[in-house]
Amino acid sequence: MLDKQADLTGPGIGDYTELEKILPSDYSSLLSVRETQRALFAAKTFIEDHLCKALNLMMVTVPLIVDTESGVNDLLDRDGSRTPIQFHISNDRDQHPLDAQIVQAATKWKRLALKRFDMQPGEGLCTDMRAVRKDYFLDHDHSVYVDQWDWEKVIHFYEHDLGFLKQTVNAIWKVLVDAEAFLQDQFPALKDPRYPNLPKRLTFLHTEDILDMYPDLPRKQRETRLLQECPGVFLIGIGWTLKDGYPHEMRAADYDDWCTETRSIDGRPCHGLNGDILVWNHVTQRRHELTSMGIRVNAETLQQQLRLTGQEDFLRYPYHQAIVRHALPLSIGGGIGQSRTMMLLLRKAHLGEVTVSVWPQILKDICAQKNIHVLE
């Protein structure tokens, strides 16, 4: 049996020898560097406008820096393996100092913002979020610099269920499918028979389902096998410990609800009201994650998940106390990776072709040998 524990660690391939093997050897970009920039901004405008219309969202500003003591920053995983960049602001010769962090995601901030902007059930917000995740391994689809459409929407208590989650996922998926068609109309070179379009409909599966399908495989290999057979999937229930003793992934305990019991289509007990949209990338011939999202924890599920993960000390933070006191609205939300989406829709082999970041020399050398030119 392959090592499932090792597969729970942070994202990225983790080895540049392996990265060199998996990058395509016969790659040529379908668009020039200048055409790529035009396509990026055309796609960005299209997706933002249509996402806001589909989910009834409004665009709002979002922080790059948050107060450390607020507990608002996203720790991404429950094991503490990915920590934010932190710095001291002396301010007034340390008379009124601040300790701040660069955000890793705006997951918790958005829920506070729903209240700040007086959002009502059915209304929400979308942000053009920028973040830094310093603990990523830098490969073909992970960078230190992160850009996302981070969105959040107020829900009624009776919408805290699987049906509403699926309805929202389908609305997002239609925006992405329509964006692909729009780009191919504007940039005909993107119509290439080597790279099939996204499926019109997503397949919904639970993490329990794919463990039953591939019981001996670690998480990433389970996803890979699945996507080779089914190229577009929403995988439900990421974070709950499965019957093999491992969660599908170490999802944080204080934003998505992954503990609520649900039922599969055929009536089997499952868990979780969150998930990821995963697709098969025909350029890289690998699994490709586009978005993580979910119905957020309420007072009950927050405390349950913190108990399950041994993180009840988080309840000291103002953000967590606000949820326990029912001072924040119930919500659903997620983050759609902008560069990940652009990489897929523009048929790119590397994230660095659509986003400017820092890359180690070894990665730049490997890419240059394969006709992949990353932006700096």
Beta strands, then each sheet from edge to edge (+ up, - down):
strand 1: 57-60
strand 2: 65-67
strand 3: 86-89
strand 4: 98-102
strand 5: 124-132
strand 6: 145-154
strand 7: 203-206
strand 8: 232-236
strand 9: 261-263
strand 10: 269-271
strand 11: 274-281
strand 12: 286-295
strand 13: 331-337
sheet 1: 1+ 5+ 6- 13+ 12- 11+ 8- 7-
sheet 2: 2+ 4- 3+
sheet 3: 9+ 10-
end
